[in-house]
Each structure stands twice: as structure tokens, then as C-alpha cells.
Amino acid sequence: MKSKTLLATAIGLISLGSVNAANAAAIATSGIQVSNFVIHKGTTTAAPILDNSSLLNLQYVSSGSTSATLNGSTSSSGTVVSTSAAVPIDLLSTMGAANPAHTDNVFNSQAYSSAFGNPLAGSSFAFGDQLEIGSPINNLPGAALGANLYNQSTAAIYGAGIGGATSNNGLVADWQFTAGFSDFLTFSYDVSAYLESFVASGSLTPTSAQAGGSIQFLLTDINDINSGNNLLSGATSFTWTTGRNAPLGNGLPSVAGLITGLGVPALNTAVTATTTSALVAGRSYNLTANIFTSANVQSVPEPGMLALMGLGLLSMASMRKRQA
């Protein structure tokens, strides 16, 4: 009878620890959208849009990748390369069942905000979604005017056990050309960004959530010995990060990006960047647009659970020793 009592007590303690560990929940999401990106030949957005015929020896290379990892298993697109702006890069990597469900090319990182009850819905998942389509210049064969670059990484973990979910997306578009004109260039685009990290109440160390995102436009003179210098000034780069670590950050969302409130992104329209000096006809230039998003959450067995399991095992070991 005594041995049965000790065994029942140990099982009860372990079960109690498991219930507490099930409270471990975290979500991280990062979404960036650059849309309606066009290049004007002049110092304002009223200037005409740059035409393909003004660029000599135009070479275009774009590369993208997505990945999603859940509890050690990974889905990855690998690095996909396109050498034509007429060919979009459209990638999706998923692990687990997202809640709410995710639809390919629906970029809504704010839908995974703690404002709507996540991650308390009890799902563990990760996904990375990406799309690049269109051209920032006129009359590029096969490509619609207006480049759009979208990136989203979302990850969530719920419950006990050693676990983690991550998503990392990188998108780089590269144009190399020789200027067939001498004039300034002005970049114009709309941008939306929403990032959030959240650790649910009741989660213990080391449950954590982090999200990151960045945008960069870089225009360099290939002929210049200091070719790493960016010839653009204005809205050329953005960087955002969010993070929460249990227990101090429990229940307190960390939010960044262009936002009007928790779960509500804002659209920053007609963001501009202009060259600091006129491009020179006959010189070669390189334009790079880079977007990166990441989301990472971790949840491992809580110390209380491990201690209770140890107590139960010690009790059973002591019981067996006395019986011997």
C-alpha cells in the first residue's frame, strides 16, 4: 500500500508540473511590405519615371530565401535566384498549422498579434512567406511598373517540452547599369511594417520571443574607389527589433514598425530618397534593395516541472531501497 501511495504521489507531482509547463506560450511576428516602388529621373516625384532605354548594359539579379523550423524540423526554400524582373520570386516555407490559418501571399503579420488572443489558441507553428514582383522603371520587358517586395516571418510555440520555432527570410534585388544620362534620381515607395513579440502570462524562464526586420536601399558608383558609399540620402534604411523574455515580460507585448496601436499597422506613403549628386552619363552604378525579417520563439521545460519530476523519482528510488 505504501509503495502505491508513493508512486501515486510522484505521478501526481509530475502531472502538476506538466500542467504548469503547458502555460509556456510565445509568439513573434515580423512583416514588411514595400510597395509601389518607382524611380524618377529628377529631384522630385513629379519628375518622369526612369525609362529602361536610359540604362545601358542593365543587369538584374534577385535572390530570396525562406525557412521555417519547429522543434528541430525545418522547411526551407533554399536560395532562389531570378535574372529577370519579369520573373517574380514567390516563396513559402511552413511548419505546423498556423492559427489563424495563413494564406500564401497574404501578408498580415498584425493578424498574429496578442491583441487577438494569440498564442493562447494553443498552436505551435512557423512560416516564412515572400514575394517580389514588378519593376521600378518603365518599359522593362515583361514586368509591370511598380516594384513590390513583401516579407513575413511568424513563429509561435505553445505547451511543455523542449521546443522552438523560427522563421528567417532574406530578399535581395540587385540592378547594375551604365547611366545613359546625367541627372538626379529620386526613389519613391510606400512601406508598411508590423513586428511584435509576446510571452504569455504564467510562462517561466527561459521562454522568450524575438522579432526583427530591416529595409535598405543602396546606390553605389562602381567606378569610384569608395564605391561602398551610398549615393542616396533620405529614407534609405529602416531597422526594427522587438523582444520579450519570461517572466518579467509576461503579458506585455513588445511592438515595433510603423504602427498606430497593438495589432494595427500603419502605411507610410510616398517615402522618398534622392541621390546626393547627379549621376554621370557613361559611369556604371549598382542599386541594391534588401529586406530581411525574422521571428524566433523558445519554450523549454520549466524548472518547477524538472524539480517535481526529480522529487518523484527520488521518492521511488528511496522506496525501492527500503524494500530491498
C-alpha positions in Angstrom: 0.0 0.0 0.0 2.8 2.4 0.9 4.6 1.8 -2.3 1.4 2.5 -4.3 0.9 5.8 -2.3 4.5 7.0 -3.1 4.1 6.1 -6.7 0.8 7.9 -6.9 2.3 10.9 -5.2 5.2 11.0 -7.7 2.9 10.7 -10.7 0.7 13.5 -9.2 3.7 15.8 -8.8 4.9 15.2 -12.3 1.4 15.8 -13.7 1.1 19.1 -11.8 4.4 20.2 -13.3 3.2 19.3 -16.7 0.1 21.4 -16.3 2.2 24.4 -15.3 4.5 23.9 -18.2 1.6 23.9 -20.6 1.3 27.6 -19.8 4.5 28.3 -21.7 3.5 30.2 -24.8 5.2 32.8 -27.0 4.7 34.3 -30.4 6.8 36.5 -32.6 5.9 38.0 -36.0 7.6 40.4 -38.4 6.1 41.7 -41.6 7.5 44.3 -44.0 5.8 45.5 -47.2 7.5 47.8 -49.8 5.0 48.6 -52.5 4.7 50.9 -55.5 8.5 51.4 -55.7 9.4 53.6 -58.7 12.4 55.6 -59.7 12.0 59.1 -61.0 14.6 60.9 -63.2 14.9 64.2 -61.4 14.8 65.6 -57.9 11.1 65.2 -57.1 8.4 62.6 -57.5 6.8 64.9 -60.1 9.7 64.1 -62.5 9.2 61.4 -65.1 9.7 57.8 -64.2 13.0 56.4 -65.3 12.8 54.5 -68.6 14.6 51.3 -69.5 16.0 53.0 -72.6 18.0 55.4 -70.3 20.0 52.5 -68.8 22.8 50.8 -70.7 24.1 47.3 -70.1 21.4 46.7 -67.5 21.9 43.5 -65.5 19.4 42.3 -62.9 19.8 39.6 -60.3 17.4 38.9 -57.5 17.7 36.3 -54.8 15.4 35.2 -52.0 15.0 32.5 -49.3 12.5 31.4 -46.7 12.8 29.0 -43.8 10.6 27.7 -41.0 11.7 25.5 -38.1 9.6 23.8 -35.5 11.0 21.7 -32.7 14.1 20.8 -34.7 12.4 20.1 -38.0 13.0 22.6 -40.9 11.3 23.5 -44.1 13.4 25.7 -46.4 13.1 27.1 -49.9 16.8 27.3 -50.3 18.2 30.3 -52.2 16.2 31.0 -55.3 17.7 33.3 -58.0 16.0 35.2 -60.8 17.8 37.1 -63.5 14.7 38.8 -65.0 12.4 41.3 -63.3 9.7 39.7 -65.4 10.0 36.5 -63.3 8.7 37.0 -59.7 10.3 35.4 -56.7 7.4 33.8 -54.8 8.4 31.6 -51.8 6.7 30.0 -48.8 8.0 27.7 -46.1 5.7 26.3 -43.4 5.9 24.1 -40.3 2.8 23.2 -38.2 -0.7 24.6 -38.7 -0.8 28.3 -38.2 -3.6 29.8 -36.1 -5.2 31.8 -37.7 -4.5 29.9 -40.9 -2.0 31.6 -43.3 -2.7 32.0 -47.0 0.2 32.2 -49.4 1.0 35.9 -50.3 -1.4 37.3 -47.8 1.0 39.5 -45.8 -0.7 40.2 -42.5 1.7 40.0 -39.6 -0.6 42.0 -37.5 -3.2 39.1 -37.6 -0.9 37.2 -35.2 -0.9 40.0 -32.6 -1.6 39.2 -29.0 -4.4 41.7 -29.4 -6.4 38.9 -31.0 -5.7 36.3 -28.3 -2.7 34.6 -29.8 -0.8 32.5 -28.8 -3.3 31.3 -26.3 -5.1 29.4 -29.1 -2.7 26.6 -28.4 -0.9 26.3 -31.7 2.8 25.7 -32.4 3.9 26.7 -35.9 6.3 28.7 -38.0 6.1 30.1 -41.6 8.1 32.4 -43.9 6.4 34.0 -46.8 7.9 36.2 -49.5 7.0 37.8 -52.8 8.9 40.1 -55.2 7.2 41.3 -58.3 7.3 44.2 -60.7 9.8 46.8 -61.8 10.7 50.3 -60.5 11.4 51.6 -64.1 9.3 51.9 -67.2 9.2 49.6 -70.2 11.2 46.7 -68.7 10.0 43.8 -70.9 7.5 41.5 -69.2 7.5 43.4 -65.9 4.7 45.7 -64.7 5.6 49.1 -63.5 5.9 49.4 -59.7 8.1 47.0 -57.8 6.6 45.3 -54.7 8.7 43.5 -52.2 6.9 41.6 -49.3 8.4 39.6 -46.5 6.8 38.0 -43.4 8.2 35.7 -40.7 5.9 34.4 -37.9 6.6 31.7 -35.2 4.6 30.5 -32.2 5.2 27.9 -29.5 2.7 26.6 -27.0 3.0 24.0 -24.3 5.6 21.9 -22.5 8.7 20.2 -23.8 11.9 21.4 -25.3 10.8 23.4 -28.3 11.3 26.3 -30.5 10.0 27.9 -33.7 11.9 30.2 -36.0 11.4 31.8 -39.4 14.1 33.8 -41.4 13.5 35.5 -44.7 16.0 37.3 -46.9 15.3 39.1 -50.2 18.0 41.0 -52.2 17.3 42.7 -55.6 20.3 44.0 -57.4 20.4 46.2 -60.5 23.7 47.1 -62.3 23.7 49.6 -65.1 25.6 52.3 -67.0 23.8 55.7 -67.0 22.8 56.9 -70.4 22.1 60.4 -68.9 23.3 62.9 -66.4 20.6 63.7 -63.8 19.5 63.0 -60.3 17.4 60.0 -59.3 14.5 60.0 -56.8 13.2 56.8 -55.3 9.5 56.7 -54.1 7.8 53.9 -52.3 5.2 53.0 -49.7 6.2 51.0 -46.7 4.2 49.1 -44.0 5.8 47.2 -41.1 4.5 45.4 -38.1 6.6 43.5 -35.6 5.5 42.0 -32.3 7.0 39.7 -29.6 4.7 38.3 -26.8 5.2 35.8 -24.0 2.0 34.7 -22.3 1.3 35.1 -18.6 2.5 32.1 -16.5 5.4 31.3 -18.7 8.7 30.9 -16.9 12.4 31.4 -17.8 13.7 30.7 -20.4 10.5 31.2 -22.6 11.3 34.0 -25.0 10.2 35.7 -28.2 12.2 38.0 -30.6 11.3 39.6 -34.0 13.5 41.6 -36.3 13.2 43.3 -39.7 15.1 45.7 -41.9 14.9 47.5 -45.2 17.9 49.0 -47.1 18.4 50.8 -50.4 22.0 51.2 -51.5 23.2 53.0 -54.7 26.9 53.0 -55.4 29.2 54.2 -58.1 31.1 51.1 -59.4 33.9 53.4 -60.9 34.5 55.1 -57.6 37.4 53.8 -55.4 35.0 54.5 -52.5 32.2 52.6 -54.2 30.7 51.4 -50.9 29.4 54.9 -50.3 25.7 55.3 -50.6 24.8 57.9 -53.1 21.2 58.1 -51.7 20.0 60.3 -48.9 16.6 60.3 -47.2 14.6 57.2 -46.4 17.3 54.6 -47.4 17.1 52.2 -44.4 14.8 51.1 -41.6 15.6 48.6 -38.8 13.2 47.3 -36.1 13.5 44.8 -33.3 11.2 43.5 -30.6 11.8 41.1 -27.7 10.2 39.6 -24.6 11.7 37.2 -22.0 9.9 35.4 -19.2 9.0 36.2 -16.5 9.4 40.0 -16.5 7.9 40.5 -20.0 4.9 38.2 -19.5 1.7 39.5 -20.9 3.3 42.7 -22.1 3.6 42.9 -26.0 6.8 44.4 -27.5 5.7 46.2 -30.7 7.7 48.0 -33.4 7.4 49.1 -37.0 5.0 51.6 -38.5 2.0 51.2 -36.2 -1.0 53.1 -34.8 -1.6 50.6 -32.0 -1.4 47.0 -30.9 -2.3 44.8 -33.9 -2.8 47.9 -36.1 -0.1 48.6 -38.7 0.3 52.0 -40.5 1.2 52.7 -44.1 3.9 55.2 -44.7 3.1 56.6 -48.2 5.4 58.2 -50.7 8.6 57.7 -48.8 11.4 59.2 -50.8 15.2 59.1 -51.2 17.2 61.2 -53.7 20.7 61.0 -55.0 23.2 63.4 -53.3 24.5 64.4 -56.7 23.6 63.8 -60.3 24.5 60.5 -62.0 27.1 60.9 -64.7 26.5 59.6 -68.2 28.8 56.7 -69.0 29.5 55.7 -65.4 28.4 52.4 -64.0 26.2 52.1 -60.9 24.9 49.4 -58.7 21.5 49.5 -56.9 20.6 47.0 -54.2 17.3 46.6 -52.3 17.4 44.4 -49.3 14.6 43.2 -47.0 15.0 40.9 -44.0 12.5 39.5 -41.5 13.0 37.1 -38.6 10.9 35.6 -35.8 12.2 33.3 -33.0 10.4 31.8 -30.0 11.7 29.3 -27.5 9.9 27.3 -24.7 11.6 24.6 -22.6 10.6 22.6 -19.6 10.0 24.9 -16.6 12.4 24.5 -13.6 9.4 23.6 -11.4 8.5 20.7 -13.6 12.0 19.4 -13.6 12.3 19.7 -9.8 9.0 17.9 -9.2 10.0 15.1 -11.6 13.2 14.8 -9.7 11.4 14.6 -6.3 9.1 11.9 -7.6 12.0 9.8 -8.9 13.9 10.2 -5.6 10.9 9.1 -3.7 10.5 6.0 -5.8 14.3 5.2 -5.5 14.1 5.6 -1.7 11.1 3.3 -1.6 12.9 0.6 -3.6 16.0 0.8 -1.4 14.0 0.3 1.8 12.1 -2.7 0.2 15.5 -4.2 -0.7 
